[in-house]
């Protein structure tokens, strides 16, 4: 009887250790491929290689420099990118995997330090049917903008213009949208400055067939001029808590804490199932 009990306990220990090893291995493998299933783009601007800026989500959408974009030591988290007017990162939108295109939700988050109060595009993408599907911007009329559209004829899902645009200071921009919640929110420096219920129940236009860029619209208008750091694009609507965690600690720390929480929860479930 005692021998059977010892044997059963030993087998249970092997099962728990084996399960934890599989979980850790899965997290490591996932990290080698993609940092998070919903993180589509991540530029921390730490790695420039000739005419290319490394994209860190794990999906491999490196940005090709057009114009003059240089590395600055004055970033919010290490280094930043300095955009001269008319410069942009080309993300080769037509060749982005359709599964990576945000349609059911979207969040665009970045630290920006603009050199003037004028219309400046943080990120831009245009669908093959000519829909301008997203406008995260610092605006010349003194505010910020956050917009998503569905498929043509340019079906605007929401269009938020709020907050106070400030030049020559670091500002944290975060636009979020969840189709399931039918809600879009704009945060500046972690504070909600505007929100809008979805006007239409339609997905965001599902391709970037006419291109995707960082720092300049597809039609060569609204050039971003100044510093940008820690740009991250998600295919879900981040919560206010997540926006603030990314703002304060950066994407990689946020994801590490998130992964630790998942591991702790799994371990708790394993213990509870004994």
Wavefront OBJ file of the C-alpha trace (Angstrom):
o trace
v 0.000 0.000 0.000
v 2.752 2.413 0.977
v 4.725 1.475 -2.141
v 1.713 2.209 -4.363
v 1.220 5.594 -2.685
v 4.856 6.537 -3.245
v 4.654 5.394 -6.855
v 1.454 7.436 -7.428
v 3.033 10.564 -5.891
v 6.123 10.088 -8.048
v 4.021 9.791 -11.199
v 2.061 12.914 -10.252
v 5.306 14.849 -9.818
v 6.502 13.686 -13.225
v 3.193 14.769 -14.756
v 3.354 18.247 -13.181
v 7.006 18.774 -14.155
v 6.336 17.522 -17.676
v 3.352 19.832 -18.078
v 5.331 22.831 -16.848
v 8.196 22.009 -19.223
v 5.755 21.809 -22.133
v 4.195 25.140 -21.127
v 7.560 26.889 -20.794
v 8.727 25.409 -24.085
v 5.536 26.618 -25.760
v 6.052 30.140 -24.432
v 9.670 30.132 -25.624
v 8.725 28.839 -29.068
v 5.941 31.398 -29.358
v 8.404 34.126 -28.390
v 10.750 32.989 -31.141
v 7.939 33.381 -33.686
v 5.699 36.165 -32.376
v 5.783 38.040 -29.088
v 1.988 38.000 -28.826
v -0.738 36.615 -31.130
v -2.365 40.052 -31.324
v 0.785 42.169 -31.723
v 1.100 42.941 -35.437
v 3.887 45.550 -35.554
v 6.459 46.694 -33.016
v 9.191 49.212 -33.728
v 11.399 50.053 -30.754
v 13.886 51.791 -33.098
v 16.851 50.160 -31.415
v 18.140 48.407 -34.543
v 18.871 50.180 -37.827
v 20.621 48.188 -40.542
v 21.474 50.312 -43.543
v 18.149 51.205 -45.156
v 16.085 49.001 -42.847
v 14.603 49.374 -39.362
v 14.031 46.074 -37.536
v 10.442 45.221 -36.628
v 10.299 43.327 -33.305
v 6.898 41.593 -33.115
v 8.465 38.435 -34.523
v 6.416 38.643 -37.725
v 9.265 40.099 -39.771
v 7.675 43.246 -41.176
v 10.865 45.302 -41.173
v 10.492 48.890 -42.362
v 12.312 50.166 -45.439
v 13.518 53.740 -44.964
v 12.387 56.248 -47.577
v 13.868 59.712 -47.141
v 15.841 60.500 -44.010
v 15.097 58.638 -40.787
v 17.937 58.540 -38.287
v 18.472 57.037 -34.864
v 18.330 59.340 -31.837
v 19.632 58.708 -28.314
v 16.759 60.749 -26.860
v 14.055 58.060 -26.870
v 11.598 57.255 -24.092
v 12.973 53.705 -23.900
v 16.534 53.791 -25.176
v 16.742 55.043 -28.735
v 14.117 56.680 -30.955
v 13.676 57.414 -34.652
v 13.961 60.955 -35.948
v 11.786 61.536 -39.027
v 12.619 64.367 -41.408
v 9.566 65.802 -43.205
v 8.516 63.540 -46.082
v 10.318 60.469 -44.749
v 8.601 57.192 -43.921
v 8.989 53.489 -43.269
v 7.498 51.387 -46.064
v 5.950 48.198 -44.665
v 5.115 46.590 -48.041
v 1.403 46.529 -47.226
v 0.251 44.326 -50.130
v 2.417 41.466 -48.836
v 1.305 41.565 -45.210
v -0.313 38.243 -44.239
v -4.133 38.679 -44.241
v -4.246 37.004 -40.819
v -2.142 39.866 -39.452
v -4.480 42.612 -40.697
v -6.601 43.994 -37.827
v -10.298 43.682 -38.695
v -12.175 42.921 -35.462
v -10.273 45.427 -33.386
v -7.208 47.623 -33.553
v -4.885 49.549 -31.268
v -2.077 51.895 -32.275
v 0.262 53.052 -29.527
v 3.379 55.232 -29.717
v 5.473 57.832 -27.992
v 5.745 60.921 -30.226
v 7.604 64.215 -29.994
v 6.527 66.403 -32.913
v 8.433 69.479 -34.032
v 5.389 71.596 -34.926
v 1.604 71.715 -34.638
v 0.588 70.463 -38.074
v -1.100 67.399 -39.581
v 1.200 64.436 -38.944
v 0.448 60.763 -39.623
v 1.848 58.274 -37.118
v 0.789 55.254 -39.176
v -1.281 54.885 -42.341
v -2.701 52.046 -44.416
v -4.932 52.016 -47.469
v -6.962 49.058 -48.732
v -7.010 47.790 -52.314
v -10.501 49.320 -52.761
v -8.929 52.732 -51.902
v -10.390 52.883 -48.399
v -8.271 54.951 -46.011
v -8.685 52.530 -43.162
v -6.865 54.186 -40.278
v -5.788 57.700 -39.226
v -3.766 57.983 -36.005
v -2.554 61.562 -36.166
v -1.312 64.658 -34.423
v -3.400 67.445 -35.951
v -2.699 70.979 -37.120
v -5.983 72.165 -35.625
v -4.506 71.443 -32.189
v -5.815 68.008 -31.319
v -5.231 64.325 -32.079
v -7.209 62.010 -34.345
v -8.166 58.324 -34.196
v -10.210 56.724 -36.998
v -11.064 53.335 -38.520
v -13.085 52.559 -41.656
v -14.752 49.504 -43.087
v -14.745 48.514 -46.786
v -15.764 51.009 -49.464
v -17.609 53.305 -49.887
v -15.375 54.626 -47.079
v -17.649 53.466 -44.282
v -16.425 55.372 -41.234
v -16.693 53.259 -38.082
v -15.595 56.099 -35.789
v -13.696 59.370 -36.021
v -12.387 60.832 -32.756
v -10.677 64.227 -32.603
v -9.710 65.175 -29.084
v -6.904 66.110 -26.710
v -4.375 68.926 -27.005
v -1.562 68.511 -29.513
v 1.752 69.590 -27.973
v 5.040 70.183 -29.822
v 8.610 69.566 -28.643
v 7.539 67.362 -25.733
v 7.097 63.618 -25.511
v 3.408 62.670 -25.672
v 1.966 59.174 -25.454
v -0.661 58.399 -28.096
v -2.947 55.353 -27.858
v -6.008 54.710 -30.023
v -8.017 51.550 -29.317
v -11.047 49.946 -30.944
v -12.993 46.759 -30.226
v -15.719 45.681 -32.617
v -17.123 43.288 -30.004
v -17.588 46.197 -27.586
v -18.496 48.608 -30.424
v -16.280 51.199 -28.761
v -13.276 53.314 -29.765
v -11.179 55.245 -27.247
v -8.342 57.750 -27.595
v -5.836 58.090 -24.758
v -3.177 60.780 -24.493
v -0.529 60.275 -21.808
v -2.605 57.427 -20.401
v -5.727 59.562 -19.906
v -8.936 59.061 -21.857
v -9.537 62.196 -23.922
v -12.247 60.906 -26.270
v -14.444 57.925 -26.996
v -17.102 57.037 -29.539
v -19.544 54.179 -29.982
v -19.160 52.466 -33.335
v -21.374 54.035 -35.983
v -21.511 50.808 -38.009
v -21.214 47.122 -37.248
v -18.652 46.341 -39.910
v -15.129 44.912 -39.769
v -12.217 47.224 -40.462
v -11.219 46.977 -44.130
v -9.310 43.709 -44.397
v -6.233 44.423 -46.507
v -3.398 46.907 -46.908
v -3.324 46.465 -50.664
v -2.454 50.090 -51.463
v 0.313 50.197 -48.894
v 1.155 50.694 -45.236
v 3.560 53.262 -43.865
v 4.923 54.725 -40.657
v 5.248 58.506 -40.695
v 3.602 59.577 -43.982
v 0.243 59.000 -45.665
v 0.077 56.827 -48.778
v -0.722 59.927 -50.868
v 2.410 61.666 -49.576
v 0.546 64.003 -47.262
v 0.633 64.684 -43.496
v 4.365 64.012 -42.970
v 5.476 63.120 -39.454
v 8.355 65.366 -38.403
v 10.119 64.726 -35.103
v 10.860 61.804 -32.808
v 8.928 58.545 -32.485
v 9.521 55.655 -30.086
v 7.958 52.304 -29.216
v 5.324 52.167 -31.968
v 3.103 49.099 -31.536
v 0.057 48.013 -33.536
v -2.382 45.374 -32.260
v -5.326 43.534 -33.787
v -7.490 43.973 -30.704
v -8.631 46.846 -28.546
v -6.294 47.256 -25.579
v -7.774 48.094 -22.191
v -6.972 51.285 -20.297
v -4.826 49.259 -17.896
v -2.881 47.744 -20.794
v -2.365 51.138 -22.420
v -0.911 52.508 -19.198
v 1.278 49.464 -18.611
v 2.757 49.802 -22.111
v 3.180 53.561 -21.666
v 4.995 53.215 -18.343
v 7.082 50.078 -18.886
v 7.311 49.453 -22.628
v 6.002 46.612 -24.758
v 8.543 43.947 -23.821
v 8.101 44.419 -20.072
v 4.320 44.443 -20.526
v 4.454 41.141 -22.426
v 6.851 39.571 -19.903
v 4.506 40.428 -17.039
v 1.555 39.110 -19.058
v 3.377 35.823 -19.762
v 4.338 35.475 -16.084
v 0.685 35.931 -15.140
v -0.359 33.173 -17.538
v 2.298 30.830 -16.134
v 1.214 31.569 -12.556
v -2.442 30.920 -13.448
v -1.586 27.610 -15.145
v 0.490 26.485 -12.138
v -2.397 27.405 -9.815
v -4.803 25.364 -11.947
v -2.436 22.383 -11.870
v -2.189 22.548 -8.071
v -5.958 22.853 -7.734
v -6.541 19.782 -9.929
v -4.516 17.465 -7.635
l 1 2 3 4 5 6 7 8 9 10 11 12 13 14 15 16 17 18 19 20 21 22 23 24 25 26 27 28 29 30 31 32 33 34 35 36 37 38 39 40 41 42 43 44 45 46 47 48 49 50 51 52 53 54 55 56 57 58 59 60 61 62 63 64 65 66 67 68 69 70 71 72 73 74 75 76 77 78 79 80 81 82 83 84 85 86 87 88 89 90 91 92 93 94 95 96 97 98 99 100 101 102 103 104 105 106 107 108 109 110 111 112 113 114 115 116 117 118 119 120 121 122 123 124 125 126 127 128 129 130 131 132 133 134 135 136 137 138 139 140 141 142 143 144 145 146 147 148 149 150 151 152 153 154 155 156 157 158 159 160 161 162 163 164 165 166 167 168 169 170 171 172 173 174 175 176 177 178 179 180 181 182 183 184 185 186 187 188 189 190 191 192 193 194 195 196 197 198 199 200 201 202 203 204 205 206 207 208 209 210 211 212 213 214 215 216 217 218 219 220 221 222 223 224 225 226 227 228 229 230 231 232 233 234 235 236 237 238 239 240 241 242 243 244 245 246 247 248 249 250 251 252 253 254 255 256 257 258 259 260 261 262 263 264 265 266 267 268 269 270 271 272 273 274
